[in-house]
Amino acid sequence: MNDDHTHVQEFFTARAADWDARFPDDGPAYAAAVAELGLREGDRVLDAGCGTGRALPPLRAAVGASGVVIGADLTSAMLEAAVRAGRDRDGRLLRADVAALPVRTGSLDAVFGAGLIAHLPHPGEDLRELARVVRPGGVLALFHPIGRAALAARQGRRITPDDLRAEGSLRSLLGGAGWRMTSYVDEDARFLALAVRLA
């Protein structure tokens, strides 16, 4: 991924208006991934790179009315699409870079990142920033509604050994950023890696 955030913003701005229509059947996969976070009533959670906010309704349901849900995204057009879809009712939307979050250190219980890691210019540093905002023992979910092989086929490419989402690569990357990977699933129907914030 290019260092320049302009590339990410241009990519998602061009797709924001019809993003949800392109992937209309992803809702159950998002809900299932959120359920695996093990959130409780009153927890505080960030959807990092929230896009159109598809994870916000299940995140809100998991933490209840007393919980805090924040959706952060770099692209204004995606956040505007989230508002049009009414998902701003489920969480506070922030235009923010996950590399420099306007969130207090250790103030969150969990971070959810759907399709996030491939768009991080400095994955190690950016995962370290996500660790900064989560309390020790808090959790991170890196999710995609389809697995690596299916995504590569959709994009007309092959999975390479240095793929960030390969189990060994991701485990090492997370470990260097203050996380311990606790589970890893890469199936056609979903990708989900869970990690715990180390003390």
N, C-alpha and C positions, 0 to 999 in steps of 0.2 A: 504494500500500500504506500502510496506517495505521502511524503511528509506534509504536503500542502493540503490543508483542510478544504481548500476550494474545490478540489477534486471530489471529495466526499459530499460536500454540499451540492455541487452540480449534479452528481449522480442521483442523489435522493430527491432533490428539488424537481428534477425532470420526471420522477416516478411517483411523487407524493399523491397527486390527485386520484390516481387509480390503483394505489398500492393495495388497499384492502380488497378491491374487486379482483385483483390478480391472484389473490390467495384466500378465497372465501371460506375454505374448509379447515383453516388452521386453528380455530377457536378451541376445540377439544384438546389439541396437542399443547397449546399454551396453558390451559387449565390444569392438565395432568402434570406439566413441568412445574408449575407454581405449587401444586400440592406436594411435590417432592421436596420443596424447601423446608417444610415443616413449620411454617409460620404459625404464630399464635395471636389471639386477640390482643391488641395493643402494641404489636410489634411495629418497628419502623423499617421501611423497605424502599430501596431505590431501583427503578427500572432504568438501567444505564443504556443509552442509545435507544430510547423508547419508541422512536418512529411515530407511527400513528396511534400508539398507546394500546395495542391489542392485549398486552399483559395487564393493563391497569385494572379492568373489572375483576379478574380472578385474584389479583393482589389485594384489592380492596375487600373482597369477600373473605379472604384469608385473615386479614388483620382487623376486620370489623371497623365500626365507626370510631372507636377510640385509637385506632392505629394511624400511622402516618404513611402515605404513599406519595412518592415523588417520581415523576417521569422527566428525565433529562435527555435532551437531544441537541445536536449541533445545528440541525437544519430547521429553519423557521417553517418551511412549507410542510414538513412532516408534523410539526406541532400544531399548525393550523388545521391539518387534516384530522388530528386527534380531537381538536375542539369541535370541528364540524360533526364528528361521529359521536359527540357528547361524552367522550372519555375524560374530559377535564373534570367531570363530576366525581370521578373515582380517585383522582390524585392531583397534586399540584404539578403543573408543567413548568419546566425551566429550560430556557435556551442556554445550554452549557456544554462545555467540552469535558469529557470524562477524564481527561488528563489534568484538569484543574477544577475540581468540583467546589462550588460555593457551599460546602457542607462541613460542619464541625467534625473534627477527628473523633473517631469512636462513637459517633452518634447514631449509627444505624445497626440494625440486627441482621440485615440481609441485602444482597444485591442480586438482581436478575438481569441478565444480558442476553437478549435474543439476537442472533446473527451478528453479535458485536465484535468478536475477536478479529475477524478478517478485515475490519475497517479501522483497527487501531494502528496508528503510524509507529508507535513504540510499544508493542504489547507488554513487555516486561515492566516498563515504567508505568504504563497505564493501569496494569493490574495491581501494581504497588499503590497507586492512587486510590483504587477501589478498596484495597486493604486498609488504607489510612482511615477511611470514613466508617469502617465497620468495627464493631467492638470485638475483642478477642473471643473466639468461639462462635462468632457470627458466620453466616454462610454465603456462598456465591454459587449461582447457577449460570452456567454458560450453555445456552440452548439454541437449537435450530429445529424447525418443524420437519426437516428431512435430514437424513444422514449424509455423511461426507461423500460417499460414492454417488448417491442420487443427486446431490447438489452439483458435484463435478460433471455428471452426465448432462444435467440441465444446462450448465454453462458451457458445454462442449470442451471440457478439459479432462485431464487425468489427475488422479490423486498422486502427489509426489511424496517421497519419503520425508522431505523437510516440511510437510504440511503442519502448520501450527496446531491443528486440531487432532493430529495423530496422538494416541494415548501417551507415548513416551515423551514426545515434544511438549505436550500440554502439561504433563505432570512436572517436568523440569521447569518450565516457564512459571507455573503457579508456585512451585517451591521457592524459586528465586525471588518471588514477589510477596512472600509472607503468607501463602496459602498452602494447605495440604489437601490434595485431591482425595476424596473419599469414595467416589463412584464415577464410573465412565460407561456410557452406553452410546454405541454408534451403530444404529440399525437403519434400514431404508426409511422407516417411518419417523425417525427422530434421532437427534443428537443431544445428549445431555451429560455434562460433566458437573459434578458437585464438588465443592471444596469448602474447607473450614479455615477461618482466619486464625492464624497462630498467635500466641501471646506475644 
